[in-house]
Amino acid sequence: MTRESSKDGATQSAVETAYRRIRHMILTGEMRSGDKLLENQLATTIGVSRTPIREALNRLNAEGLVVLERYRRGIVADFSLDDAIEIFRLRAILEGHAAGRAATRISDTHLDRLQDLERVMEKQFEELGWNEHLEGFDKLNAEFHAVIASAAESPRLEKILASSLELPASIFNRYSEPVEMRTRRTHAQHREILSALKARNPEWAQAAMNAHLFSLLPTASGSLEHEADNMG
């Protein structure tokens, strides 16, 4: 390996590190809509130079999580209720398609992993309660959906689902439905999706995934109720 190729590899590694860290901070709510993304500050926090930060922000801008203003100054993108509804509808369509494909392709290893993930999610929920289990749930839930996308054996679809259809955690504050109620329904829906996959039934799997994600759609009335509660 030449010195030049080694340098290029180190640069790309730094870009990937910066990209993943900033993206994680946005999606988990550590950085919220409208927050400024200062290159110097991010470089210090993440431990890279400004160049990887700039490239990472360009990638996040392409994904819609960051808005680059004049002079390349970045802010965390703001997601409206309409944005959230559109993203959930797209996810329902695409992940429903993925679940239907996965039903005829999924391996026993994947099925076992899905069952283990759901078992752990439900165990944590019952032991910790909805408010304490959320951080662990988010990670396990993301893997649950990722396993199904992988089992669909469609690299293009898997890439779209992994990078372009995620929402910052702060958007979920607009729900009026109690988190506990929503979480219990999610567990039941995960079990039905798993049953459909075990049955190798693509139509059932697709319908179950569609229903799961459409049930998570925020509503305009829910948002208004939430805002009224905040004002009160």
C-alpha positions in Angstrom: 0.0 0.0 0.0 1.4 3.4 -1.0 1.5 6.3 1.4 -1.1 8.1 -0.7 -3.6 5.3 -0.6 -3.0 4.9 3.1 -3.8 8.6 3.6 -7.0 8.3 1.5 -8.1 5.3 3.6 -7.6 7.2 6.8 -9.5 10.2 5.4 -12.5 8.0 4.4 -12.4 6.3 7.8 -12.6 9.8 9.5 -15.5 10.8 7.3 -17.4 7.6 8.2 -16.7 8.2 11.9 -18.0 11.8 11.7 -21.0 10.8 9.6 -22.1 8.0 11.9 -21.6 10.1 15.1 -23.4 13.2 13.8 -26.2 11.1 12.4 -26.6 9.2 15.7 -26.8 12.5 17.6 -29.6 13.7 15.4 -31.6 10.5 15.3 -31.4 10.0 19.1 -32.4 13.6 19.8 -29.1 14.6 21.3 -29.1 17.3 18.6 -32.5 18.7 17.8 -34.2 20.4 14.9 -32.7 23.9 14.3 -29.5 23.2 16.2 -26.4 24.7 14.6 -23.8 22.3 13.3 -20.5 24.1 13.9 -17.6 22.4 12.2 -14.9 23.4 14.7 -17.1 22.2 17.6 -18.0 19.0 16.0 -14.4 18.3 15.0 -13.3 18.7 18.6 -16.1 16.6 19.9 -15.6 13.7 17.5 -11.8 14.0 17.3 -11.3 14.5 13.6 -10.4 17.5 11.4 -12.9 19.9 9.8 -12.6 18.2 6.4 -14.3 14.9 7.4 -16.9 16.9 9.2 -17.7 18.9 6.1 -18.0 15.7 4.0 -20.2 14.1 6.6 -22.5 17.1 6.6 -22.7 16.9 2.9 -23.9 13.3 3.1 -26.4 14.1 5.8 -27.7 17.0 3.7 -28.3 14.6 0.9 -30.3 12.4 3.3 -32.4 15.3 4.4 -31.2 15.2 8.1 -29.1 18.4 7.7 -29.7 21.7 5.9 -26.7 23.5 4.6 -27.3 27.3 4.5 -25.2 30.1 3.0 -21.4 29.7 3.4 -22.0 26.0 4.1 -23.3 26.6 7.6 -25.3 23.6 8.7 -28.4 23.2 10.9 -30.3 20.1 11.9 -33.3 19.8 9.6 -36.8 20.4 10.9 -39.4 17.8 10.2 -43.0 18.8 10.0 -45.9 16.6 10.7 -46.4 16.1 6.9 -42.8 15.0 6.6 -43.3 12.4 9.3 -46.5 11.1 7.7 -44.8 10.8 4.3 -41.8 9.0 5.7 -44.0 6.5 7.6 -46.1 5.9 4.4 -42.9 5.3 2.4 -41.5 3.0 5.0 -44.8 1.0 5.2 -44.8 0.5 1.4 -41.1 -0.4 1.1 -40.8 -2.5 4.3 -44.0 -4.2 3.4 -42.5 -5.2 0.1 -39.3 -6.3 2.0 -41.3 -8.5 4.4 -43.1 -10.1 1.4 -39.8 -10.9 -0.3 -38.3 -12.1 3.0 -41.1 -14.6 3.6 -39.9 -16.7 0.7 -36.2 -16.2 1.3 -35.6 -15.9 5.1 -33.3 -18.4 6.8 -33.9 -20.2 10.0 -31.0 -18.2 11.4 -32.7 -14.9 10.6 -36.0 -16.2 12.1 -34.2 -17.3 15.3 -32.6 -13.8 15.5 -36.0 -12.1 15.1 -37.5 -14.2 17.8 -34.6 -13.5 20.2 -34.9 -9.8 19.5 -38.6 -9.7 20.2 -38.2 -11.8 23.3 -35.6 -9.4 24.7 -37.6 -6.3 23.8 -40.7 -7.7 25.6 -38.6 -8.8 28.6 -37.1 -5.4 29.0 -40.4 -3.7 28.6 -42.0 -5.8 31.4 -39.0 -5.5 33.7 -38.1 -1.8 33.2 -41.4 -0.2 32.2 -41.9 1.8 29.0 -40.0 4.9 30.1 -36.8 3.0 31.1 -36.7 0.5 28.3 -36.9 3.0 25.4 -33.2 3.4 24.7 -32.6 -0.4 24.5 -35.9 -0.8 22.6 -34.9 1.6 19.8 -31.7 -0.3 19.1 -33.3 -3.7 19.2 -36.3 -2.5 17.1 -34.0 -1.1 14.5 -32.2 -4.4 14.3 -35.5 -6.3 14.0 -36.5 -4.3 10.9 -32.9 -4.5 9.5 -32.9 -8.3 9.7 -36.1 -8.4 7.7 -34.7 -6.0 5.1 -31.5 -8.1 4.9 -33.5 -11.3 4.5 -35.4 -9.8 1.5 -32.1 -10.1 -0.5 -32.5 -6.8 -2.2 -29.3 -4.7 -1.6 -30.8 -1.6 -3.2 -33.9 -1.7 -1.0 -31.8 -2.5 2.1 -29.6 0.6 1.4 -32.7 2.9 0.9 -34.2 1.7 4.2 -30.9 2.0 6.1 -30.1 5.6 5.1 -33.0 7.7 3.8 -36.1 7.0 5.8 -35.3 7.8 9.4 -36.7 10.5 11.7 -35.1 12.4 14.6 -36.4 11.2 18.0 -37.8 14.7 18.7 -40.5 14.1 16.0 -42.2 11.5 18.2 -42.9 14.1 20.8 -45.8 15.1 18.5 -47.8 11.9 19.3 -50.8 12.2 21.6 -51.1 8.4 22.0 -49.3 7.2 25.2 -46.0 5.6 24.5 -46.9 2.5 26.6 -50.0 1.8 24.5 -48.0 2.2 21.3 -45.2 0.0 22.5 -47.6 -2.9 23.6 -49.2 -2.8 20.2 -45.8 -2.8 18.5 -44.9 -6.0 20.3 -48.1 -7.7 19.2 -47.5 -6.6 15.6 -43.9 -7.9 15.7 -45.2 -11.3 16.8 -47.7 -11.3 13.9 -45.0 -10.4 11.4 -42.8 -13.1 12.8 -45.6 -15.6 12.5 -46.2 -14.7 8.8 -42.5 -15.1 8.1 -42.4 -18.5 9.8 -45.4 -19.5 7.7 -43.5 -18.4 4.5 -46.6 -16.4 3.5 -45.6 -13.3 1.6 -49.0 -11.8 1.4 -49.6 -12.1 5.1 -46.0 -10.8 5.9 -46.5 -7.8 3.7 -49.9 -7.0 5.1 -48.7 -7.4 8.7 -45.7 -5.0 8.1 -48.0 -2.5 6.3 -50.4 -2.5 9.2 -47.6 -2.2 11.8 -46.1 0.9 10.2 -49.3 2.5 9.1 -50.5 2.2 12.8 -47.5 4.5 13.8 -48.6 7.3 11.5 -48.9 10.6 13.6 -52.1 12.5 13.0 -52.9 16.1 12.7 -55.4 15.9 15.5 -52.8 14.2 17.7 -50.3 17.0 17.0 -52.9 19.7 17.9 -53.7 17.9 21.1 -50.1 17.7 22.1 -49.5 21.4 21.3 -52.6 22.3 23.3 -51.3 20.3 26.3 -48.0 22.1 26.1 -49.7 25.5 26.0 -51.9 24.6 28.9 
